[in-house]
């Protein structure tokens, strides 16, 4: 009985890992760099902006 529960747990974890790989299969790294203009009480300021993330592209 203990081995059966262990086997069911292992199969369930493998299924979750497989679903994760299938869901993120066409994801791509995306980077962007630029400047933001921020308006404050002392006037406009320019702040650098660098970002990196994962983009899925909205594909099915």
VOPAGU-2260 file (C-alpha; in pm, 1 decimal, decimal comma):
REM VOPAGU-2260
SITE   aa  ch    i         X         Y         Z
SITE  UNK   A    0       0,0       0,0       0,0
SITE  UNK   A    1     286,1     237,6      84,6
SITE  UNK   A    2     458,6     166,4    -247,6
SITE  UNK   A    3     135,1     233,7    -437,4
SITE  UNK   A    4      98,9     578,1    -277,8
SITE  UNK   A    5     461,2     655,1    -357,4
SITE  UNK   A    6     412,3     546,9    -719,4
SITE  UNK   A    7      97,9     760,1    -753,7
SITE  UNK   A    8     281,8    1060,9    -607,2
SITE  UNK   A    9     577,2    1014,4    -845,6
SITE  UNK   A   10     347,8     984,4   -1148,7
SITE  UNK   A   11     156,1    1295,8   -1041,1
SITE  UNK   A   12     477,4    1498,9   -1004,2
SITE  UNK   A   13     599,5    1381,5   -1344,9
SITE  UNK   A   14     268,3    1485,8   -1499,2
SITE  UNK   A   15     299,6    1833,2   -1343,3
SITE  UNK   A   16     653,8    1870,1   -1476,3
SITE  UNK   A   17     538,9    1760,9   -1823,3
SITE  UNK   A   18     252,6    2012,5   -1818,1
SITE  UNK   A   19     496,2    2285,5   -1718,5
SITE  UNK   A   20     728,8    2204,8   -2007,5
SITE  UNK   A   21     437,9    2196,5   -2251,8
SITE  UNK   A   22     300,8    2528,8   -2126,3
SITE  UNK   A   23     635,5    2708,0   -2149,4
SITE  UNK   A   24     754,7    2540,4   -2467,6
SITE  UNK   A   25     745,0    2847,4   -2691,8
SITE  UNK   A   26     836,2    3109,6   -2430,7
SITE  UNK   A   27    1120,9    3344,9   -2523,1
SITE  UNK   A   28    1349,3    3570,4   -2322,9
SITE  UNK   A   29    1283,9    3937,3   -2387,9
SITE  UNK   A   30    1496,1    4235,0   -2296,4
SITE  UNK   A   31    1442,2    4604,8   -2335,8
SITE  UNK   A   32    1636,7    4917,7   -2253,0
SITE  UNK   A   33    1543,7    5281,9   -2276,9
SITE  UNK   A   34    1469,8    5595,6   -2082,2
SITE  UNK   A   35    1161,8    5715,4   -1896,7
SITE  UNK   A   36    1070,1    6081,1   -1856,0
SITE  UNK   A   37     935,8    6142,1   -1506,6
SITE  UNK   A   38     761,5    6468,3   -1426,2
SITE  UNK   A   39     811,5    6593,5   -1072,3
SITE  UNK   A   40     799,9    6916,0    -874,4
SITE  UNK   A   41    1148,1    7010,8    -996,8
SITE  UNK   A   42    1061,1    6955,8   -1362,9
SITE  UNK   A   43    1116,2    6661,5   -1593,9
SITE  UNK   A   44    1381,3    6401,5   -1515,9
SITE  UNK   A   45    1517,1    6121,0   -1731,5
SITE  UNK   A   46    1559,1    5779,2   -1569,9
SITE  UNK   A   47    1722,1    5480,2   -1740,0
SITE  UNK   A   48    1507,8    5169,0   -1768,6
SITE  UNK   A   49    1641,5    4816,1   -1826,1
SITE  UNK   A   50    1412,6    4513,1   -1805,3
SITE  UNK   A   51    1434,4    4142,2   -1876,3
SITE  UNK   A   52    1157,2    3884,4   -1868,5
SITE  UNK   A   53     991,0    3585,0   -2029,4
SITE  UNK   A   54     747,1    3650,0   -2313,0
SITE  UNK   A   55     501,6    3385,4   -2428,8
SITE  UNK   A   56     361,1    3584,9   -2718,9
SITE  UNK   A   57      -1,0    3489,9   -2661,9
SITE  UNK   A   58      27,3    3180,0   -2880,8
SITE  UNK   A   59    -182,1    2872,9   -2813,2
